[in-house]
């Protein structure tokens, strides 16, 4: 059984969208880190955590 078998197509699409957003945020965070923009690094870090939480909530639905 696949990791997302219990999810609707919309939920799977949202996970894909979140994964794409996470990639973008990690790239932005690395760029901010290279520019020594610590405030931006922290802000992006919070966005990353929120996206990860949303992704985990959706994945939990697949197991219930």
C-alpha positions in Angstrom: 0.0 0.0 0.0 1.4 3.4 -1.0 2.0 6.2 1.4 -0.9 8.3 0.1 -3.4 5.6 -0.9 -6.0 6.8 1.7 -6.0 10.3 0.4 -8.3 12.0 -2.1 -6.9 13.3 -5.3 -7.2 16.8 -3.9 -5.3 15.9 -0.8 -2.5 14.2 -2.8 -2.4 17.3 -5.0 -2.1 19.5 -1.9 0.8 17.4 -0.6 2.6 17.8 -4.0 2.0 21.5 -3.8 3.3 21.7 -0.3 6.4 19.7 -1.3 7.0 22.2 -4.1 6.6 25.1 -1.8 9.0 23.5 0.7 11.7 23.3 -2.0 11.2 26.9 -2.8 11.4 27.9 0.8 14.5 25.9 1.5 16.2 27.6 -1.5 15.0 31.1 -0.3 16.3 30.3 3.2 19.7 29.3 1.9 19.9 32.5 -0.1 18.9 34.5 2.9 21.6 32.7 4.9 24.2 33.5 2.3 23.2 37.2 2.5 23.4 37.1 6.4 19.7 38.1 6.6 19.0 36.3 9.9 15.5 37.8 10.2 14.5 36.4 6.8 16.1 33.0 7.7 13.9 32.8 10.8 10.8 34.0 9.0 11.2 31.4 6.3 12.0 28.7 8.9 8.6 29.4 10.5 6.9 29.1 7.0 8.7 25.8 6.5 7.5 24.5 9.9 3.9 25.5 9.1 4.0 23.8 5.7 5.5 20.6 7.3 2.7 20.6 9.9 0.0 20.9 7.2 1.6 18.1 5.2 1.7 15.9 8.3 -1.9 16.6 9.1 -2.9 15.5 5.6 -0.8 12.4 5.8 -2.5 11.5 9.2 -5.8 11.5 7.4 -4.6 8.7 5.2 -4.0 6.5 8.2 -7.3 7.1 10.0 
